Structures are given as structure tokens and as C-alpha cells.
Amino acid sequence: MAAVGTVAATAQPASPPTKASAQGMSHSQMAMTNGPHHALAMAYHENMLTFVRVVQGHTTSAVPVDVDFTRAAVDEMQRSLGLMKQHHQDHLKTLSEEMRTAASRMVQEMETHQAELNVQLTAMEEELKASIPGAKKLSALATSVHSHLDAMSKMKSDMTMKI
């Protein structure tokens, strides 16, 4: 019997280690950072980072501000924020109660950053309604958005290091 088990075990190809397993993460810890909804939330997060970098580059070098260009970027960040929040919530629903409890502090921090992102993006939208939007104000708001997105990225990397 032992020989059959050995043959069966050796007959299966070894799956390559995942990034998470290579870092020594447990199965439950990997569940916190894996899953289709988490992947989509992170993709929308990256999308926001890309657009905020574009806005920062534009508002620091363009006088006057190209309102249509900047508005399109801010609209895309708003859309991405909404979808990121939706997929974040959908991801949380897939976690066990124990995992949700363990991650509650992180979830609160994430939601605080998301709320602040909404405030900053709304302020950018309002500034773009001015007859002559201020490049410095838009740049400062974009910098704030960028810092919140960076803090959220750091939370994910801190979580994978801890777990």
C-alpha cells in the first residue's frame, strides 16, 4: 500500500510555489490577498495610481490647466474608486468570519483611505468647475490622492510581510 501511495505522489507533477507560499504564508493568509475580487480591486487601485500620476504631471507643468483632459482623468479615478470599493467589499464577503475579524483593523484603515480618496476626488471635481481651475490646488489634491493610494499599497505589503 505504501508503494501505491508513493507512486501516486510521485506521478503528480509538483506545482510551482506561489509568491505567497514562497514567503511562508499559510493557506488562510493567502486567502486574504488572493481571489478574483481582490485581484480586481488591486487592478483598479493601480489604475488610480496611473491616472493620478498623469494628473500630477499635467498640473505641475501645464498653465493653464487643460480642464477636459484633467476632468477625464478625475472621472476615471472616481470610476475606479467605486469599482475598487465594490470588489473590496465582495472580497470581504468571501472570507471566513475569523479572517474578517483578524483583518478588521486593516479593513477600517482601508475604508478610511477610501473615504478620504472620495473627498479629494470630489474636491478635484469642484475645482475643475471654476472658471480658471488652479493648477496648484489640483496638484496638491492629486498629491493627497497619491499619498492615500501609496498608504493603501503599503498596507497590503505590510500584511503580506506580517502574515
N, C-alpha and C positions, 0 to 999 in steps of 0.2 A: 504494500500500500504506500509506503513511504516513497518507493521508486516512482509510482504513478504521480504522486504529488510533486515530486522533483521534476519529472518530465514536463508536467503541465506548467509548472512555474518557469521552467527554462524555455518552454516553447513560446511563451508570450514575449513579444519584444518589449524592452524596457522603454517606458515613456520618458522623454527628456524632462529634466527637472524644470519646473516653472520658476519664474523670477521669485515668487513668494516662497516656494519651498526651498529655494536656494538660500534665502535669507533666514531660514529656520522658522517660518511662520506655521502655526498649526492650521488645521482644516477650518476651524471656526474663525480664526483670524483672517484667513484668505477670503472667507465669505464676506467679511466687512469691506474688502476692496475689490471683489470680483462681482461679476454678474452683469447682465446686459444693461440694466438701468443705471448702474454705477458707471459703466463704460460710456454710456450716452451723456450722463451728467458731466463727466470729465471732458468729453469732447466739446460740449457747449461751453464749459469753463475755458478750455483752450481757445475756442472761437472768440470768446470775450476778450481774452488776453491779446489776441491778434488784432482785433478791432480797436482796442484801447491804445495799443502801440501806434496804430495808424493815426488816430486822433491826436495823440501826444505829438507825433512828428509833424502833423499838419498845423496844430495850433501854436507850436513853438516857432515855426518858420513862415507861416502864412499870415500876412496882414494885407487886406482884411481876410477874415475867416471865410472860407467857401461854405456857406450855410447849407446848401444842398448836399454837398459831399459829407459834411460833418453830421448833418441830420440823418443821412442814410446809415452812417456808422453807428450812431447812437440808437437808431431804430433797431439795427441788427443786434446790438448789445442787449437792448430791452427784450427782444425776442429770445435771444439765447439765455438770458437770465430766467425768463419764465419757463422755458423748457428744461433748463438745468434744475430749477426748483421742483418741477413736476417729476423728473426722473429721480431726483434725490429722494423725494417722498415715496415714489414707487419702489425704490431700492430698499428703503427702511421697512416697508411692508413685507419684504421677503425675509427679513431677519427674524431670528427667534426672539422671544421676549427677553431672554438672558442677554443676548447680544445687544438688543436695543437699550437695555438697562446699562450695560457696560459702556455703551457709546453715548449715553445721554448728555454728558458734559460737552463732548465734541459736537454733537448734533445741535445743542444750544448755541455754541460758538459759531457753527456754520450758519445757522438761521439768523444770528445777529449780523454776520457779514452780508448775508443775502439781503436783509432788510436795509442795511446801510448802502449796499450797491443800488438798491431801488431808489433810495433817497438821492444819491449822487447822480444817477442817470436821469431822474425826474428834474433835478436842478439843471442838468445839461440841456434837457429839452426846453425848459423855461428860458434859459439864456439864449438859445437859438431863436426864440420868438422875438427877441429885442430887435429894434431897427438896425442896430450895429452890435452884433454879439461881441463880447470881449474875449479876445484870444487868451489873455492871461487868466481870466476866470475859467474858461473852458479847459485850459491846460491844467490849472490847479484841480479842477473836478476830475479830469482824466487821471491825474496823478493819484488822487484819492481812490478812484476805481481800481487802478492798477495795484495800489498797496493792499486793498481788500482781497483782490484776486490772488496776490502773492501770499497773503496770510492764509488763505484757504488752501493754496498749494502746499504751504509749509505744514498745515495740519495733517494733510494726507501723508506727507513724507515722515512727519513725526510719528504718526500712527503706525506706519509700516516698520519704523525702527523700534518702537516700543513692543509691538506685537510680534 
